[in-house]
Amino acid sequence: MKRNFFITSHRLKVFEWQGSTLIDSFEFENDEQGHIGFEQYIHASDVVPTQILLELIEEDFLIVNVPFLRGKDRKSMIERMTKRHYRNAHFVYHQKIRILKGDRKEEELLFTAITNDESIDSWMGVIEKNKVPVSGIWSLPILCEELAKKLFPKKKNSLLISRQIRSAFRETYIRDGKLILSRIVRLSHEDVISETAESYMDHSVDKIKKFLTNKQYIKYNDNLDVICILPDNFIDEAKSHYIDSKEYTFRFYGLSEVQKKLSIKTHEVLHADAIFSYLCSTHPIRENPYGNKKDQANYFVYSLNRFIHNLSYMGSFALFLSAVSIGTINNNMSIETKELKKEKIALSNVYQEQYDLLQNQIDTAQKVQQHILFSNQLQLEANQSLENAFIPLSNILSKPSFERIKITNIAWEKLHGLSLIQILQDVDKEKSSNNGNGYYDQPNYDQYNLRYPMLTIKGRLNQNNLSYRQTVLIMDQLTEQFNNSDFIEKLWLIKAPVDIRNHANFSDQQGTDRNLVFKALGADSFEILLLLKGTPFFDPEVTIDESLVGVYE
């Protein structure tokens, strides 16, 4: 048996399924009496894994374009996005929509979250108090995507309309089979009482289409497939009110027809909430979009107890069989048993002698290895010393060709591999935001734990009586000197007085008026990031296009 709790702002419904057959259902209001009745139901029922299905108005949907990453870097990026947009939300979910291909490969993601879970706190408190093994937490819009595919697949723009609670209906927009957004539309008191086909649908589907057009999800002249799930007796009325046009194509499905398409076996016509409950029950019991390990703690305890119980049963049965076999052949095995014991003692003595000798050799090898590693570490630290860079650095900066350069700051530090990746990505993003040519690829995760000796040099260039070409030449010569130096592994020009690309003029990218540019605060400053030799440099695959060297502020 599979069980799920369908929770709305006003009530909780219990659905118990055996395969595709609804065994039983119960309903409890969100008040003190309902909570007591729900707790009594839990005590009277068997302990079984339970899924939770949420249908709440306080659910937010956000589309975000992010760099195309994989592995740990992608996981870290998603965690940052989640904290940025839904820091205080307990129930958060994300899924990939599509890959965007352009100058820079990006991924379009959907983030959803329950922004206010106070309406279900009371239910969750009863569930936690009674240690119900919650195996997964779902949101109904996630299942809307699945239902739309089963009813009317392969449509570019679909709007699924369903009514799970009496006072409101849900509109879910699905693009190319992927959930984009969903909302609950509350009904007026008159619509709730009237119980007509119109009361099951928005009085103006134009509202949602205008919203989708303003959000640039669809174009104004795009056709929108409206899929409506209605009670059987409203189908004819709905077809007479809503006619297909260039803007809309309407598809009406009665509840009994939906049950037939999903192969639900029941003698009565179910409401939409039961249909979504069935879809939830068809998923693997441990699938958990909205939950986390903490929410599944009681389920893990339940699974462990079941495993131990089954193991004990199998062990007892095996022990019984072994006892019968041993009792039957015991007389014939007595002599062989004594001989085996003697051989075991002899082999144990030989093994212990050989093991003691081998253990001494292993201990000695480990000590030698530790000394070698420590020696290598000392040598590496010595090679990374800043003093090794003083003389070459002074020789470069003291050349007559650089007499206009004034050094304002020199900083030295050892950066963790992840920190270096972040700095280079930030620089790349700033540059690409102005010209669209920057890009960065997938980092190399294998050597993240290395620490890199980095030297940051900041200074100013006296540009009085210098032409643009002369300024470019001085900065070009300076970077060339650093690149050819023996103490430099790699160089990044973070900021420069001019942009030395062929198609650009000055650092602010605003025109050719040099006087106005040089009057800007800090227009004559530069910043260079140097990786000193001493650590084998790995290319973190954070590529900065050489044509982008310059300043973008």
N, C-alpha and C positions, 0 to 999 in steps of 0.2 A: 504493500500500500504506500502511496505517496500523498503527502498532505501539504497544503500551503495556506497561509493566512493572507487574505486580501484586505489591506488596510487603507481606509480613506480618512478624511478629516473627521467624519461623524460616526463611523462604525467599523467593526472588524467582522469579516465573514470567513468561516472555515470551510474549505473544500477538501474532501477526501476522495482520492482517485485510486481505482484498481485498473491499471492499464488505461484504456480509453473510456471507461465506465465511471460515472460519478456515483460513488457509494452513498455519500451523505453530505449535508452541509448544515452549518449553524451560523447564526448571526447575533452579534452583541453590540449594543449601543455604547458610545464613548462617554459613559458616565459611571458613577460609583456602582450602581446596580449591575451594569454591563460588565465592569471589571471583575466583580465578584463572580458573576455567572461564567465568565471566560476562565477564571482560575479554577472553578469547580469542574469545568469541562476538561482542563488539562489534567487534573488529578484523576478523573474518571477514565481517561483515554490511555491507550498504550503509548509508550515512549518510542517515537519514530522520528527520523530526520524530517525537518520541516523547512519549506521555502517560504519567504516573505515577499509579497507582491505589493508595491506601493502605488497608489493613485492619488497624487497630491497636487494642489495648485501651486505650491511653493517649490517649483522645480525650474531651474534655470538652464538655458542652452547657449553655448558660446562656440563659435567657429574661429579657429586660430590657425594661421599659416606659420609653420616652424621650419627650420633647416632640416634637411633629410639626414638623419643620423641613425645609428644602430648601436646595439649593445648597451654598455654602461652609460655612455654619453647620452643616448636617447632617454634612458630611464631617469638620469639626473635632470635632463631638460624638462621632462614631464612633471617631475616632482616640484621643480621651481615654478612652472606654470600653474600647477594646482595650488601651491601656497600663495602665489600672487593674486589669483582670482577668487579662490575659495578657501581662505586660510582657516576660517572657523567652521567650515562645513564638515560633518561626519560622513555623510554619504556622497561620494564623488565617483564619477565614472568617465572614462574616455575611450574613444575608438577612432580608428583611422577611416577617413572618408575617401581620399584619393591622393595620388602623387602629382604634384604640379611641376611640369617640365618647362624650363625657360633658361635664362642666363644663369640662374642659380637654382638647383634642384631643391624643391621644397615639398613638404608634406602637409596636407590639410587635415586637421584633427577636430573632432567634436568633443567638448567637455560638457558634462551635465552634472548637476549637483542639487541636492535638496537643501535649499537655503534656509528653511525654518522647519525644524523637526519637532517643535514643541507639541504639535497635535498628535504625534505618535509616541512621545516619551512615555506616556502612561502605559500604553500597550507593551512597549519594549521593556518597561520595568517589570511587568507581570511575567513576561517571557523569560527575562534574565533571572528573576527571583525563583522561578520554578524549574530552572535549568533545562529549558526546552532546547534540544539539539538543532540549532538553526544552521542549515547547510549552505544557504545562499540567500542574498537579498537582491530583488529585482525591482525595476521600475517599469510601469506599463508601456511608456513610449518605446522602450527597447523592443518589446514584443510586437508593437504596432508595425515596425519595419518587417518583421518576420511574417505577420499576417498579411500585409499588403503583397508580399512576394507570392504567397500561396493563392491569393484571390485573383490578382491581376498583375502578373510579373512583367518585367522588361518594359516599363514605362519610364520616360524621362522625368516627368513632373507629376507626382501623385499627392492627393490630399485625402487622407483616411479620416472619416468622421464616424465616431462610435460614441455610445452613451452607456457608461458603466454605473453612474449614480443618477438618481431621479432629478436632482436640481441642476445638472450641468451636463455638457457633452464635451468630447475632446476632439480637437483638430490636430492632425499630425502630418507635417509636410515631409515627403520622402523624394529625394532626387537621385535618379539612377540606382534605385534600390537601397539607398543609404539614408538613415535618419538624419535630418537637418535640424528641425525644431518641432516642438509640440506645445500646445496650450490648452487649458481648460476654459470653456466659455460658460459662464453662469446663465441660467435661464431666469426669466421673470416669473413672478408668482402665477400670472395668467397662463404662461406656456406650460408650467409644471402641471397645472390643473387640467388644461385642455387635452393633453396627450394626443397630439396630432402629428402628422408626418413633419410639418413645419417646425414643431417644437423640438424635433430631434436634430434639426439642422439650423445653422446660423441663418438669420433672416436675410443676410447679405453676404454671400460667399465672396463678393467683391472686396470686403474688408481685408480678408486674409491675403487675397491676391495682391492688393495694393501694398500691403505690408511686405510681402515677399519681393515685389518689384522694387520698393524703396531700399530694401536690403541687398538688392542686386543678385538675389538667388535665381530669379527668372526674369525674362524680358517681358515688356508690356504686351507684346503680341503672341507670346508663347501660350500653347494650349495646356490647360490644367485638368488632369484626370481626377475627378472627385468620386471617391469610393465611399458609399454610405452603407452602414450596417443598421438595419431597421427591423422592428417586429414585423412578422409576416403580413399582418393585416394593414400595414401602412405602405406596402410596396406600390400598389396601384395608384394611391393618392399621390405619392412622391413622384412617380413617373409623369403624372399629369401636370404637376406644378413646375418641375425642373426639366427643361428641354435642352438638348445638346446645341452648342453654338461653336463659333470659331474660337472662343475663349475657354469654353468648358465642355468636358465630356463627362456625363454622369453615369455611374455604375451603381445599381441598387442591389443589395444582397439581404435576403431575409435571414433571420437567425437560424431557422431550420436548414436553409441552404448552406450556411457557413458550417454548421455542425456536420453536414453530410460531406462537404469538401475536406474537413479535417478528420473524418472517420470517427467521430465521437459517437459512442454507442449509449443511447439513453432513450427512454420511452416518452420523455417530455422535452419541450423546447426550452433550452437554457437561455438565460440572459447573457449579455455581453461580458459581464464580469466573470462568469463561469467559463466562458470560452477562452478568455485570456488566462484564467487560472489553469485550464488544461494545457495551453501552450507552454506555460511555465513548468508544468509537471513533466513535459516531454524532454526537458533538458537534463543533462547529467546532474546527479544530486549535489555534487560539490562545486558546480559552476556558480560563481559568486560575483556578478558585475559590480554591485553597489556596496558589498560588505568588505570586511577585512578579517585578518586572522583572529583578532579579538572577538569579533562577532561570532566566529565559528568555534570558539573555545569549547563550548559544551558539546558541539558536534564531534570534535576531535576526541573528547573524553568518551562519548558514546561509542564511537568507532573502535577505540582502543579496548573498551570493555567487551564489545562484541567479538573482537579478534581473540581476546584472552579466553572468553567463554568457548568459542569454537575450537581453539587450540586445546583447551583442557578436555573437551569432549573427545576430540580425535586422539589426544594422548592417552586418555583412560581406555578407549577402545583398543588402541595399539598395545597398551600394557596388558590388557586382558588376554589378547591373542598370544602375546609373548609368554605369559605365565602358563597358558595351556601347552604351548610348544615345549617350553623348558621342562615342565613337569613330565611330559611324555617321554623325553629322551634323556632325562637326567642320569639314569643308571649307566647308560652307554657312554656318557661324556666325562665321567669322573677322572679316569686315567689321563685323557687328553688335556683336561683342565690343569692338572698338576704339572704336566710337562710344559704347557704354555706359560705357567707362572714362573717356572725356573728360567725359561728362555727370556722372559720379560725382564727378570732381575739382572741377568747377565748382560743383556743389551742396554739396560739402563746404566749400568756401571761404565760400560765402554763409552756410551754417549756422553756421560758426565765428564770423563777424562778429556775427550776431544773438545767438548764445549768450553771447558775452562781455558784450554790453550788458545782456542779461537777467540774467546772473549778478550783475553789480554791483547791480542793483536788488533782487534777492533778498537779497543780503548786507546791504544797507542796511535793508531791511524787517525782517530777523531781529534786527538790533541794536536797532531801535526797539521791537520787541515785547519784547525782553529787558528794556529799561529800564522799559517800562510795567509788566511783571509784577513787577519788583523794587520799583517805587514802590508798587504795590498791596499787596505783601507788607509793606512798612514801615508803610503806613497801617493794615493789619489788625493788626499787632503792637502799634501804638500804641493802637488801640481796645481791645485785650485787656488793657491794663495794669491791675494791681490798684489803683493809685492812684486810678483813676477811680471806684472803688467805695467809697473810704474815707469821703468826706463824706456820701453818701446813707445808708451803713450806720450812721454815727454818729448822723445825724438820727433814724433809726428807733429805735435802741436807747436813745437818751437821752430818749425820751418818758416822761412820768410813769406812763403806764399799764403800762410795762414795767420799773418800778423793782425788782420782785421777781426779775427775770432777771439772772443772773450768767453772763457769757461766760467759758468755761474754755479754749477753743482755737479759733483761726481758721487754716485751712490753705488755701493756693491752689496749684493745679497745672493744667497743661494735659493733659487726658486724651485718648488716642487713641480714635477712635470705637469700636473693638472693646472697649476697657477700660470705656467708659461702658455699652455694652450688657451686659457681664458683671456690672457692679455692680447695674444695675437688675434683671437677671434673678435675681441672688442675693437681692435684697430681696423680689422678688415670690414666690420659692420659699419663703422663711421665712414670709411672711404666709399663703400658701395652705396651708402645712402645718398651720396651726392652725384655719382656718375653711373651707378648700376653695373660697373665692370668687376667689382670685387667678388671673390668667392672663397669658400673654404670647404674642405672635404672631410672625410671620415678620419679621426685621429687614430694613431697607433696606440692601442691600450696596453701592450705588453710591457712597455718601459715607463709607465706613468710614475712609478715609485722612485725613479732617479731624481737627484737634485742637481740643478744646473747653475754654475757660477755665472751670474749676470752682472754686467757693469752698465749703468745708466749715466750718460753724459748729457748735460744740458748746458746751453750757452747762447750767445747772441753774435750776430754778424753785423759789423759796422758797414752799412750800405751807402754811406755818403759818397757821392760822385761815382757810384757804381752803376753800370747799366744792368739791365735784366740778364743779358747773356753772361756778363762777368760774375754776377751773383750765382747763376747756375753753375758756372765753371768751378768756382771755389768749392761749393758744396759737393759737386761731382768728384773733385780731386780729393776732398777730405774722406768721402766714403770709399774711394778707391784705395787710399792709403791704409785705411782700417782693414779693408778686405784682403789686402796683400800682406798684412802683418802676420808674423808667426804666432802671436799670442791670441789671435782672434779665430774662433771657429766659425761664427756666422754673425751677420749684422742685419738689423732692421732699422730703417730710418722712420721713426715714429712721427716726427714733425720737422718741417723745414721752412725757411723763409719764403721759398718759392716752390711751385709744383713743376718738376722738371720733365713732365710728360710733354710729348710733341704737340698735343692738341690743347694744352692749358696755358694760362698766363701767370697769374699770381695765386697765392695760397687761398684767398677767399673766393676764387672762381667768379668774381663779379665784373671783371672787365680789364681794360688795359691802362687805367689811370694809376700809375705807380705811386704817385705822391699820396693819393688817398689811401692806398693799400699800406704804405709804410707808416702812415700816421696811426693806423689801427694799433691798439694795445697788443704788444707781443708779436707784431708782424715780422720782427727781425730775429725771432728766437728759433732754436732748433733743439731736437731731442733725438738721441741715438741710443738704441739698445744693443749691447754687445754680449755675445755668448763667448766666455773665455774658454781656452783649451784646458783640458784636464779631465773632462767627462766625455766618453764617446758619444758624440751627438747623434741623436736619431731624428729623422725627419718626421715630426708629428703629423705630417700630411695636412697641416693648416697652411695652405698655400696662399701667399699674398702676391698678386700679379705685380711684376716688377714695374709695369707701366703706371702703377698706382702710387709710387713713392712720392710723398708730398704731405701737405697738411690739409685736413678737411674739417674746419671748425666754423 
